[in-house]
Amino acid sequence: MLTEKEVNHIATLARLELSDAQRERMRKDLSSILDFVAQLERADTAGVEPLYQVTGLENVTRPDEVLPVASSSELLVGQAPHHEDRYVKVKSVKQK
């Protein structure tokens, strides 16, 4: 079980202000977590290979497509609700 001093130190590092009730709850919760981690550390994993991911998929990406600058800017400007030539038209901005 963590001591009150250890919980205060953790709270200071995390920049948390804890009430007495919160401090006691944190002490119990953190102690429980650390006990579970200790239990996991005792598990025999000698014959188990490391598992890095579970989907079996590797490097699933779409191929890169290089678009000419003119066509990509035309495409972007063309999607704006109001545009003229290569520019997006917006309402004027009033200064205060």
C-alpha positions in Angstrom: 0.0 0.0 0.0 1.3 3.4 -0.9 2.1 5.8 1.9 0.5 9.2 2.3 3.9 10.8 1.6 4.2 8.9 -1.8 0.7 10.0 -2.8 1.5 13.6 -1.9 4.7 13.3 -4.0 2.8 11.9 -6.9 0.1 14.7 -6.6 2.8 17.3 -6.5 4.5 15.9 -9.7 1.1 15.8 -11.4 0.3 19.3 -10.1 -2.9 18.1 -8.5 -4.5 19.6 -5.4 -6.3 16.8 -3.5 -8.6 16.9 -0.6 -8.1 14.4 2.2 -10.9 12.2 0.8 -9.4 12.3 -2.7 -5.9 11.6 -1.3 -7.1 8.5 0.5 -9.1 7.3 -2.6 -6.0 8.0 -4.8 -3.8 6.0 -2.3 -6.2 3.0 -2.5 -6.6 3.2 -6.3 -2.9 3.6 -7.1 -2.0 0.8 -4.7 -4.6 -1.4 -6.4 -3.1 -0.6 -9.8 0.4 -1.3 -8.6 -0.6 -4.6 -7.0 -2.2 -5.7 -10.4 1.0 -4.7 -12.2 3.0 -6.8 -9.8 0.7 -9.7 -10.4 1.3 -9.3 -14.2 5.0 -9.2 -13.6 4.8 -12.7 -12.0 3.2 -14.2 -15.0 5.5 -16.7 -16.9 5.9 -15.3 -20.4 9.1 -17.2 -21.3 7.6 -19.0 -24.3 5.4 -16.1 -25.5 6.5 -14.2 -28.6 6.0 -10.4 -28.4 2.8 -9.1 -29.9 3.1 -5.8 -31.6 -0.3 -5.5 -33.2 -3.4 -7.7 -33.5 -4.9 -7.0 -37.0 -2.3 -8.8 -39.1 -2.2 -5.8 -41.4 1.1 -4.2 -42.3 1.7 -0.8 -43.9 -1.9 -0.3 -45.1 -1.7 2.9 -46.9 -3.0 4.3 -50.2 -0.5 5.0 -52.9 0.7 8.6 -53.1 -0.7 10.6 -56.0 1.1 13.7 -57.2 -1.3 16.3 -58.5 -0.2 19.2 -60.6 -0.3 22.4 -58.5 -2.7 24.1 -60.8 -5.3 21.3 -60.7 -5.1 20.9 -56.9 -5.6 24.6 -56.3 -8.4 24.7 -58.9 -10.0 21.7 -57.2 -9.8 23.4 -53.8 -11.1 26.8 -55.0 -13.8 25.1 -57.0 -15.2 23.6 -53.8 -15.7 27.0 -52.2 -19.3 28.3 -52.2 -18.2 31.6 -53.8 -15.2 32.0 -56.0 -13.8 34.0 -58.8 -10.9 32.9 -61.0 -8.3 31.4 -58.6 -9.7 33.1 -55.5 -12.2 32.3 -52.8 -14.7 35.1 -52.3 -15.6 35.9 -48.7 -17.5 38.7 -47.0 -15.5 41.7 -46.0 -14.1 41.9 -42.5 -15.1 44.9 -40.5 -12.6 46.4 -38.2 -13.6 47.8 -34.8 
